[in-house]
Amino acid sequence: MLVLTRKKGESIMIGDQIELIVLGTEGDTVKLGIKAPRHVDIFRKEVYDTIRDSNRQALRKVALQELNMLTKSEEN
């Protein structure tokens, strides 16, 4: 993990197209701005984890349905 120290108004670059800007701090809360191309999805980590878990569950469900269909067709 890379650890950087930045002050309000300073930024870091991620690759050539993503800029992360420190907009301010209040107590232990940091306000960040992100400049990125529109095609780049940006989520809070907890939202990303929820989406990923939901997609995995849906994939498992589809895989089980396909397996059940294969099993039934082999029985016939």
Biopython code that builds the backbone (N, CA, C, O; Angstrom):
import numpy as np
from Bio.PDB.StructureBuilder import StructureBuilder

atoms = [
    (1, "MET", "N", (0.853, -1.179, 0.000)),
    (1, "MET", "CA", (0.000, 0.000, 0.000)),
    (1, "MET", "C", (0.895, 1.238, 0.000)),
    (1, "MET", "O", (1.820, 1.360, 0.803)),
    (2, "LEU", "N", (0.600, 2.131, -0.904)),
    (2, "LEU", "CA", (1.296, 3.412, -0.963)),
    (2, "LEU", "C", (0.590, 4.374, -0.016)),
    (2, "LEU", "O", (-0.630, 4.523, -0.089)),
    (3, "VAL", "N", (1.323, 5.021, 0.858)),
    (3, "VAL", "CA", (0.755, 5.991, 1.792)),
    (3, "VAL", "C", (1.332, 7.360, 1.466)),
    (3, "VAL", "O", (2.550, 7.539, 1.443)),
    (4, "LEU", "N", (0.450, 8.328, 1.212)),
    (4, "LEU", "CA", (0.865, 9.683, 0.872)),
    (4, "LEU", "C", (0.255, 10.687, 1.832)),
    (4, "LEU", "O", (-0.819, 10.457, 2.387)),
    (5, "THR", "N", (0.933, 11.778, 2.019)),
    (5, "THR", "CA", (0.400, 12.885, 2.804)),
    (5, "THR", "C", (0.099, 14.026, 1.848)),
    (5, "THR", "O", (0.968, 14.431, 1.075)),
    (6, "ARG", "N", (-1.110, 14.546, 1.888)),
    (6, "ARG", "CA", (-1.538, 15.644, 1.029)),
    (6, "ARG", "C", (-2.249, 16.673, 1.884)),
    (6, "ARG", "O", (-2.872, 16.334, 2.890)),
    (7, "LYS", "N", (-2.156, 17.923, 1.485)),
    (7, "LYS", "CA", (-2.864, 19.006, 2.151)),
    (7, "LYS", "C", (-4.064, 19.416, 1.298)),
    (7, "LYS", "O", (-4.180, 19.016, 0.139)),
    (8, "LYS", "N", (-4.950, 20.215, 1.882)),
    (8, "LYS", "CA", (-6.117, 20.716, 1.167)),
    (8, "LYS", "C", (-5.669, 21.374, -0.134)),
    (8, "LYS", "O", (-4.750, 22.192, -0.153)),
    (9, "GLY", "N", (-6.342, 20.997, -1.221)),
    (9, "GLY", "CA", (-6.020, 21.564, -2.525)),
    (9, "GLY", "C", (-4.979, 20.773, -3.298)),
    (9, "GLY", "O", (-4.824, 20.975, -4.502)),
    (10, "GLU", "N", (-4.263, 19.880, -2.633)),
    (10, "GLU", "CA", (-3.268, 19.060, -3.309)),
    (10, "GLU", "C", (-3.943, 17.803, -3.862)),
    (10, "GLU", "O", (-5.034, 17.426, -3.434)),
    (11, "SER", "N", (-3.275, 17.172, -4.812)),
    (11, "SER", "CA", (-3.881, 16.007, -5.439)),
    (11, "SER", "C", (-2.836, 14.953, -5.757)),
    (11, "SER", "O", (-1.632, 15.184, -5.652)),
    (12, "ILE", "N", (-3.335, 13.791, -6.150)),
    (12, "ILE", "CA", (-2.481, 12.724, -6.663)),
    (12, "ILE", "C", (-3.080, 12.258, -7.979)),
    (12, "ILE", "O", (-4.281, 12.401, -8.212)),
    (13, "MET", "N", (-2.246, 11.705, -8.829)),
    (13, "MET", "CA", (-2.695, 11.168, -10.103)),
    (13, "MET", "C", (-2.651, 9.653, -10.041)),
    (13, "MET", "O", (-1.696, 9.072, -9.525)),
    (14, "ILE", "N", (-3.686, 9.017, -10.569)),
    (14, "ILE", "CA", (-3.728, 7.558, -10.716)),
    (14, "ILE", "C", (-3.733, 7.310, -12.222)),
    (14, "ILE", "O", (-4.735, 7.548, -12.897)),
    (15, "GLY", "N", (-2.623, 6.839, -12.729)),
    (15, "GLY", "CA", (-2.474, 6.731, -14.171)),
    (15, "GLY", "C", (-2.453, 8.118, -14.783)),
    (15, "GLY", "O", (-2.076, 9.089, -14.127)),
    (16, "ASP", "N", (-2.859, 8.210, -16.039)),
    (16, "ASP", "CA", (-2.852, 9.492, -16.742)),
    (16, "ASP", "C", (-4.179, 10.224, -16.684)),
    (16, "ASP", "O", (-4.253, 11.405, -17.023)),
    (17, "GLN", "N", (-5.247, 9.521, -16.250)),
    (17, "GLN", "CA", (-6.574, 10.100, -16.411)),
    (17, "GLN", "C", (-7.358, 10.313, -15.124)),
    (17, "GLN", "O", (-8.426, 10.924, -15.162)),
    (18, "ILE", "N", (-6.872, 9.836, -13.996)),
    (18, "ILE", "CA", (-7.637, 9.951, -12.757)),
    (18, "ILE", "C", (-6.868, 10.827, -11.763)),
    (18, "ILE", "O", (-5.718, 10.551, -11.422)),
    (19, "GLU", "N", (-7.532, 11.878, -11.315)),
    (19, "GLU", "CA", (-6.932, 12.790, -10.333)),
    (19, "GLU", "C", (-7.781, 12.767, -9.067)),
    (19, "GLU", "O", (-8.998, 12.940, -9.119)),
    (20, "LEU", "N", (-7.132, 12.556, -7.947)),
    (20, "LEU", "CA", (-7.781, 12.529, -6.635)),
    (20, "LEU", "C", (-7.340, 13.788, -5.894)),
    (20, "LEU", "O", (-6.151, 13.978, -5.635)),
    (21, "ILE", "N", (-8.307, 14.653, -5.551)),
    (21, "ILE", "CA", (-8.012, 15.961, -4.967)),
    (21, "ILE", "C", (-8.537, 16.028, -3.538)),
    (21, "ILE", "O", (-9.680, 15.654, -3.277)),
    (22, "VAL", "N", (-7.713, 16.498, -2.622)),
    (22, "VAL", "CA", (-8.151, 16.718, -1.244)),
    (22, "VAL", "C", (-8.863, 18.063, -1.202)),
    (22, "VAL", "O", (-8.241, 19.108, -1.395)),
    (23, "LEU", "N", (-10.181, 18.033, -0.948)),
    (23, "LEU", "CA", (-10.971, 19.262, -0.908)),
    (23, "LEU", "C", (-11.003, 19.873, 0.479)),
    (23, "LEU", "O", (-11.162, 21.085, 0.624)),
    (24, "GLY", "N", (-10.854, 19.041, 1.499)),
    (24, "GLY", "CA", (-10.856, 19.556, 2.859)),
    (24, "GLY", "C", (-10.908, 18.439, 3.881)),
    (24, "GLY", "O", (-11.093, 17.270, 3.541)),
    (25, "THR", "N", (-10.742, 18.814, 5.128)),
    (25, "THR", "CA", (-10.844, 17.860, 6.231)),
    (25, "THR", "C", (-11.656, 18.492, 7.348)),
    (25, "THR", "O", (-11.667, 19.710, 7.530)),
    (26, "GLU", "N", (-12.333, 17.627, 8.090)),
    (26, "GLU", "CA", (-13.089, 18.087, 9.252)),
    (26, "GLU", "C", (-13.025, 16.974, 10.283)),
    (26, "GLU", "O", (-13.690, 15.951, 10.126)),
    (27, "GLY", "N", (-12.255, 17.150, 11.313)),
    (27, "GLY", "CA", (-12.041, 16.081, 12.282)),
    (27, "GLY", "C", (-11.325, 14.935, 11.606)),
    (27, "GLY", "O", (-10.273, 15.128, 10.996)),
    (28, "ASP", "N", (-11.888, 13.743, 11.707)),
    (28, "ASP", "CA", (-11.255, 12.595, 11.056)),
    (28, "ASP", "C", (-11.913, 12.255, 9.718)),
    (28, "ASP", "O", (-11.751, 11.150, 9.200)),
    (29, "THR", "N", (-12.662, 13.222, 9.162)),
    (29, "THR", "CA", (-13.309, 13.043, 7.866)),
    (29, "THR", "C", (-12.548, 13.824, 6.798)),
    (29, "THR", "O", (-12.183, 14.982, 7.002)),
    (30, "VAL", "N", (-12.312, 13.174, 5.656)),
    (30, "VAL", "CA", (-11.620, 13.806, 4.539)),
    (30, "VAL", "C", (-12.594, 13.926, 3.387)),
    (30, "VAL", "O", (-13.274, 12.957, 3.048)),
    (31, "LYS", "N", (-12.673, 15.099, 2.780)),
    (31, "LYS", "CA", (-13.528, 15.301, 1.613)),
    (31, "LYS", "C", (-12.627, 15.244, 0.379)),
    (31, "LYS", "O", (-11.670, 16.008, 0.253)),
    (32, "LEU", "N", (-12.960, 14.307, -0.541)),
    (32, "LEU", "CA", (-12.160, 14.088, -1.740)),
    (32, "LEU", "C", (-12.957, 14.427, -2.986)),
    (32, "LEU", "O", (-14.175, 14.253, -3.027)),
    (33, "GLY", "N", (-12.260, 14.909, -3.994)),
    (33, "GLY", "CA", (-12.841, 15.101, -5.318)),
    (33, "GLY", "C", (-12.112, 14.171, -6.275)),
    (33, "GLY", "O", (-10.907, 13.956, -6.147)),
    (34, "ILE", "N", (-12.840, 13.629, -7.220)),
    (34, "ILE", "CA", (-12.241, 12.698, -8.175)),
    (34, "ILE", "C", (-12.563, 13.170, -9.581)),
    (34, "ILE", "O", (-13.728, 13.320, -9.949)),
    (35, "LYS", "N", (-11.514, 13.404, -10.362)),
    (35, "LYS", "CA", (-11.676, 13.711, -11.780)),
    (35, "LYS", "C", (-11.275, 12.471, -12.548)),
    (35, "LYS", "O", (-10.141, 12.004, -12.451)),
    (36, "ALA", "N", (-12.220, 11.938, -13.318)),
    (36, "ALA", "CA", (-11.963, 10.714, -14.079)),
    (36, "ALA", "C", (-12.834, 10.724, -15.326)),
    (36, "ALA", "O", (-13.858, 11.406, -15.357)),
    (37, "PRO", "N", (-12.443, 9.977, -16.352)),
    (37, "PRO", "CA", (-13.293, 9.860, -17.540)),
    (37, "PRO", "C", (-14.654, 9.269, -17.171)),
    (37, "PRO", "O", (-14.762, 8.516, -16.204)),
    (38, "ARG", "N", (-15.668, 9.601, -17.921)),
    (38, "ARG", "CA", (-17.026, 9.131, -17.626)),
    (38, "ARG", "C", (-17.157, 7.616, -17.654)),
    (38, "ARG", "O", (-18.010, 7.060, -16.962)),
    (39, "HIS", "N", (-16.330, 6.940, -18.438)),
    (39, "HIS", "CA", (-16.440, 5.477, -18.537)),
    (39, "HIS", "C", (-15.851, 4.752, -17.331)),
    (39, "HIS", "O", (-15.981, 3.533, -17.221)),
    (40, "VAL", "N", (-15.207, 5.483, -16.429)),
    (40, "VAL", "CA", (-14.629, 4.872, -15.229)),
    (40, "VAL", "C", (-15.675, 4.881, -14.118)),
    (40, "VAL", "O", (-16.144, 5.943, -13.707)),
    (41, "ASP", "N", (-16.039, 3.694, -13.636)),
    (41, "ASP", "CA", (-16.994, 3.597, -12.531)),
    (41, "ASP", "C", (-16.279, 3.921, -11.225)),
    (41, "ASP", "O", (-15.176, 3.435, -10.977)),
    (42, "ILE", "N", (-16.913, 4.744, -10.389)),
    (42, "ILE", "CA", (-16.349, 5.125, -9.097)),
    (42, "ILE", "C", (-17.411, 4.870, -8.039)),
    (42, "ILE", "O", (-18.513, 5.414, -8.112)),
    (43, "PHE", "N", (-17.076, 4.041, -7.053)),
    (43, "PHE", "CA", (-17.999, 3.693, -5.976)),
    (43, "PHE", "C", (-17.292, 3.793, -4.633)),
    (43, "PHE", "O", (-16.081, 3.594, -4.540)),
    (44, "ARG", "N", (-18.062, 4.105, -3.590)),
    (44, "ARG", "CA", (-17.531, 3.927, -2.231)),
    (44, "ARG", "C", (-17.298, 2.433, -2.052)),
    (44, "ARG", "O", (-18.026, 1.624, -2.628)),
    (45, "LYS", "N", (-16.299, 2.056, -1.266)),
    (45, "LYS", "CA", (-15.911, 0.649, -1.122)),
    (45, "LYS", "C", (-17.080, -0.216, -0.655)),
    (45, "LYS", "O", (-17.267, -1.321, -1.165)),
    (46, "GLU", "N", (-17.869, 0.269, 0.305)),
    (46, "GLU", "CA", (-18.970, -0.546, 0.819)),
    (46, "GLU", "C", (-20.038, -0.781, -0.255)),
    (46, "GLU", "O", (-20.659, -1.844, -0.283)),
    (47, "VAL", "N", (-20.253, 0.189, -1.126)),
    (47, "VAL", "CA", (-21.200, 0.017, -2.228)),
    (47, "VAL", "C", (-20.629, -0.970, -3.244)),
    (47, "VAL", "O", (-21.338, -1.853, -3.727)),
    (48, "TYR", "N", (-19.352, -0.817, -3.564)),
    (48, "TYR", "CA", (-18.682, -1.738, -4.488)),
    (48, "TYR", "C", (-18.777, -3.181, -3.992)),
    (48, "TYR", "O", (-19.085, -4.092, -4.761)),
    (49, "ASP", "N", (-18.509, -3.377, -2.699)),
    (49, "ASP", "CA", (-18.577, -4.730, -2.126)),
    (49, "ASP", "C", (-19.985, -5.308, -2.239)),
    (49, "ASP", "O", (-20.142, -6.490, -2.544)),
    (50, "THR", "N", (-21.008, -4.492, -1.997)),
    (50, "THR", "CA", (-22.398, -4.940, -2.105)),
    (50, "THR", "C", (-22.730, -5.342, -3.546)),
    (50, "THR", "O", (-23.350, -6.380, -3.777)),
    (51, "ILE", "N", (-22.317, -4.524, -4.502)),
    (51, "ILE", "CA", (-22.548, -4.839, -5.921)),
    (51, "ILE", "C", (-21.836, -6.125, -6.296)),
    (51, "ILE", "O", (-22.422, -6.991, -6.947)),
    (52, "ARG", "N", (-20.575, -6.262, -5.893)),
    (52, "ARG", "CA", (-19.788, -7.461, -6.217)),
    (52, "ARG", "C", (-20.441, -8.711, -5.626)),
    (52, "ARG", "O", (-20.568, -9.728, -6.308)),
    (53, "ASP", "N", (-20.854, -8.637, -4.362)),
    (53, "ASP", "CA", (-21.482, -9.785, -3.714)),
    (53, "ASP", "C", (-22.805, -10.158, -4.388)),
    (53, "ASP", "O", (-23.108, -11.338, -4.564)),
    (54, "SER", "N", (-23.586, -9.148, -4.760)),
    (54, "SER", "CA", (-24.851, -9.382, -5.443)),
    (54, "SER", "C", (-24.613, -10.051, -6.799)),
    (54, "SER", "O", (-25.333, -10.977, -7.175)),
    (55, "ASN", "N", (-23.605, -9.582, -7.525)),
    (55, "ASN", "CA", (-23.277, -10.187, -8.824)),
    (55, "ASN", "C", (-22.823, -11.635, -8.658)),
    (55, "ASN", "O", (-23.183, -12.493, -9.463)),
    (56, "ARG", "N", (-22.047, -11.906, -7.637)),
    (56, "ARG", "CA", (-21.594, -13.284, -7.393)),
    (56, "ARG", "C", (-22.769, -14.203, -7.075)),
    (56, "ARG", "O", (-22.828, -15.331, -7.566)),
    (57, "GLN", "N", (-23.703, -13.722, -6.255)),
    (57, "GLN", "CA", (-24.869, -14.534, -5.913)),
    (57, "GLN", "C", (-25.716, -14.807, -7.157)),
    (57, "GLN", "O", (-26.201, -15.922, -7.353)),
    (58, "ALA", "N", (-25.889, -13.787, -7.990)),
    (58, "ALA", "CA", (-26.679, -13.962, -9.214)),
    (58, "ALA", "C", (-25.990, -14.963, -10.142)),
    (58, "ALA", "O", (-26.652, -15.794, -10.763)),
    (59, "LEU", "N", (-24.679, -14.885, -10.233)),
    (59, "LEU", "CA", (-23.932, -15.810, -11.087)),
    (59, "LEU", "C", (-24.070, -17.249, -10.588)),
    (59, "LEU", "O", (-24.244, -18.175, -11.381)),
    (60, "ARG", "N", (-23.992, -17.428, -9.260)),
    (60, "ARG", "CA", (-24.173, -18.765, -8.684)),
    (60, "ARG", "C", (-25.561, -19.308, -9.006)),
    (60, "ARG", "O", (-25.715, -20.479, -9.355)),
    (61, "LYS", "N", (-26.575, -18.440, -8.885)),
    (61, "LYS", "CA", (-27.954, -18.852, -9.147)),
    (61, "LYS", "C", (-28.116, -19.290, -10.600)),
    (61, "LYS", "O", (-28.743, -20.313, -10.873)),
    (62, "VAL", "N", (-27.562, -18.530, -11.522)),
    (62, "VAL", "CA", (-27.644, -18.880, -12.945)),
    (62, "VAL", "C", (-26.902, -20.187, -13.207)),
    (62, "VAL", "O", (-27.393, -21.044, -13.942)),
    (63, "ALA", "N", (-25.719, -20.344, -12.607)),
    (63, "ALA", "CA", (-24.934, -21.570, -12.804)),
    (63, "ALA", "C", (-25.702, -22.785, -12.287)),
    (63, "ALA", "O", (-25.700, -23.834, -12.931)),
    (64, "LEU", "N", (-26.356, -22.658, -11.137)),
    (64, "LEU", "CA", (-27.152, -23.761, -10.595)),
    (64, "LEU", "C", (-28.341, -24.085, -11.497)),
    (64, "LEU", "O", (-28.659, -25.256, -11.706)),
    (65, "GLN", "N", (-28.991, -23.064, -12.027)),
    (65, "GLN", "CA", (-30.115, -23.288, -12.928)),
    (65, "GLN", "C", (-29.650, -24.018, -14.194)),
    (65, "GLN", "O", (-30.322, -24.933, -14.669)),
    (66, "GLU", "N", (-28.510, -23.613, -14.728)),
    (66, "GLU", "CA", (-27.981, -24.271, -15.927)),
    (66, "GLU", "C", (-27.596, -25.714, -15.628)),
    (66, "GLU", "O", (-27.824, -26.606, -16.445)),
    (67, "LEU", "N", (-27.016, -25.937, -14.463)),
    (67, "LEU", "CA", (-26.642, -27.294, -14.063)),
    (67, "LEU", "C", (-27.881, -28.168, -13.926)),
    (67, "LEU", "O", (-27.883, -29.318, -14.365)),
    (68, "ASN", "N", (-28.927, -27.631, -13.325)),
    (68, "ASN", "CA", (-30.186, -28.368, -13.185)),
    (68, "ASN", "C", (-30.788, -28.690, -14.543)),
    (68, "ASN", "O", (-31.310, -29.787, -14.744)),
    (69, "MET", "N", (-30.720, -27.744, -15.480)),
    (69, "MET", "CA", (-31.251, -27.989, -16.822)),
    (69, "MET", "C", (-30.441, -29.072, -17.532)),
    (69, "MET", "O", (-31.011, -29.920, -18.219)),
    (70, "LEU", "N", (-29.130, -29.051, -17.374)),
    (70, "LEU", "CA", (-28.287, -30.078, -17.994)),
    (70, "LEU", "C", (-28.588, -31.455, -17.414)),
    (70, "LEU", "O", (-28.682, -32.445, -18.140)),
    (71, "THR", "N", (-28.738, -31.498, -16.094)),
    (71, "THR", "CA", (-29.020, -32.762, -15.418)),
    (71, "THR", "C", (-30.353, -33.336, -15.894)),
    (71, "THR", "O", (-30.461, -34.535, -16.149)),
    (72, "LYS", "N", (-31.376, -32.468, -16.016)),
    (72, "LYS", "CA", (-32.695, -32.917, -16.465)),
    (72, "LYS", "C", (-32.635, -33.403, -17.921)),
    (72, "LYS", "O", (-33.278, -34.395, -18.263)),
    (73, "SER", "N", (-31.879, -32.722, -18.769)),
    (73, "SER", "CA", (-31.813, -33.129, -20.178)),
    (73, "SER", "C", (-31.052, -34.439, -20.325)),
    (73, "SER", "O", (-31.336, -35.211, -21.241)),
    (74, "GLU", "N", (-30.099, -34.707, -19.451)),
    (74, "GLU", "CA", (-29.363, -35.976, -19.490)),
    (74, "GLU", "C", (-30.232, -37.134, -19.027)),
    (74, "GLU", "O", (-30.045, -38.267, -19.470)),
    (75, "GLU", "N", (-31.188, -36.856, -18.133)),
    (75, "GLU", "CA", (-32.078, -37.882, -17.634)),
    (75, "GLU", "C", (-33.060, -38.331, -18.709)),
    (75, "GLU", "O", (-33.544, -39.462, -18.679)),
    (76, "ASN", "N", (-33.351, -37.454, -19.648)),
    (76, "ASN", "CA", (-34.345, -37.767, -20.712)),
    (76, "ASN", "C", (-33.736, -38.495, -21.837)),
    (76, "ASN", "O", (-34.425, -38.830, -22.801)),
]
sb = StructureBuilder()
sb.init_structure("model")
sb.init_model(0)
sb.init_chain("A")
sb.init_seg("    ")
for serial, (resi, resn, name, xyz) in enumerate(atoms, 1):
    if name == "N":
        sb.init_residue(resn, " ", resi, " ")
    sb.init_atom(name, np.array(xyz, "f"), 0.0, 1.0, " ", f" {name:<3s}", serial, name[0])
structure = sb.get_structure()
